[in-house]
Amino acid sequence: MKRMMIMIVCLVLMAPIYAAAHRGELDELGGHFRNSDCTYLLHEPTALAKQAKTKEELVQLIQKYNGNERCKRNLTPDRIDLDGHALGGKEGDASLRLGRTYKAALVGCVDGDTAKFRVNGHVYTTRFLFIDTPESTIEVEPYGKEASQFTCSRLQKGDIVLETDGNTLFDKYQRLLAWVWVDGRLLQEEIAKAGLVEDFYDYGDYKYEDRVRAALNEAKRTGTGMYGRGAADEKPTPNGADHPPDGNTPSNEKSAGSPAADQPSASDQEAAPKDRAGHPVVYALLGLLAAAALYWFVRRGT
């Protein structure tokens, strides 16, 4: 009976060893390191991971976004287990890269800050980076129709180029995120200058933020669009709500200048990846020492 009790206690105390060997937290790429041999396991590839077309490119992303310094120090492509997943994302996505420009053709207008474009033979619903215009689809807000008409009229009159920027190509709804150029003019800046931008939403740091902010400040100073005399009572109050794809605001956007834009919420902090190797190993060693000490005391007592 005593031997049975010893075995049970030892198994309980050694449980941290198994936790250390295979931890469950996933990083921003949807994977984690198996600490027993530092193999990287890509369980649930995110849009960020799907940007990699080869294992070599995935290694670079892991080096940037994973926090396990011990394992990623000597990471090589042959130490990556794709877990049956293919690199490159969904069909057609692999042709798009961050920080590039692409000629595009207008397929259809959606609202003031969203449109559909054909790029490299594929149609992408595209969310304009950084700006948020009033609603004109699911609900119609003041100046929503004006923003939609302004955007569509500009898109129909010139050559379109999309420029990707930031740290992700797509939002939660798989909308492409891009700056939109029409005949060499930045459309987001034009919309802001017309006084049809009600707020800014960030996915990160972008190249043309200052230009768009300056354009909106000019619209406010001159009373253009929704900032004109008598328009203040009609202007909707931005609430940063999570709108579906036909709405304006992607769910992972954060209102610029708000506390949420500067630091994650408590729930985000709890859900953040914690792929650090040190703590489980310490717990495992303590468990082994405790088990050994208990075994010694029991044997001595018998």
Sequence and secondary structure as in RCSB ss.txt:
>XXXX:A:sequence
MKRMMIMIVCLVLMAPIYAAAHRGELDELGGHFRNSDCTYLLHEPTALAKQAKTKEELVQLIQKYNGNERCKRNL
TPDRIDLDGHALGGKEGDASLRLGRTYKAALVGCVDGDTAKFRVNGHVYTTRFLFIDTPESTIEVEPYGKEASQF
TCSRLQKGDIVLETDGNTLFDKYQRLLAWVWVDGRLLQEEIAKAGLVEDFYDYGDYKYEDRVRAALNEAKRTGTG
MYGRGAADEKPTPNGADHPPDGNTPSNEKSAGSPAADQPSASDQEAAPKDRAGHPVVYALLGLLAAAALYWFVRR
GT
>XXXX:A:secstr
 HHHHHHHHHHHHTHHHHHHHS     TTSEEEETTTTEEEESS  TTGGG SSHHHHHHHHHHH   HHHHTT 
 GGGEE TT  TT STTGGG  TT EEEEEEEEEEETTEEEEEETTEEEEEEESSEE   BSSSB TTHHHHHHH
HHHHHTTS EEEE  TT SB TT  EEEEEEETTEEHHHHHHHTT   EEEESS  TTHHHHHHHHHHHHHHT G
GGSTTTTTTS         TTSS  TT EETTSHHHHS  HHHHHHS    SHHHHHHHHHHHHHHHHHHHHHHH
H 
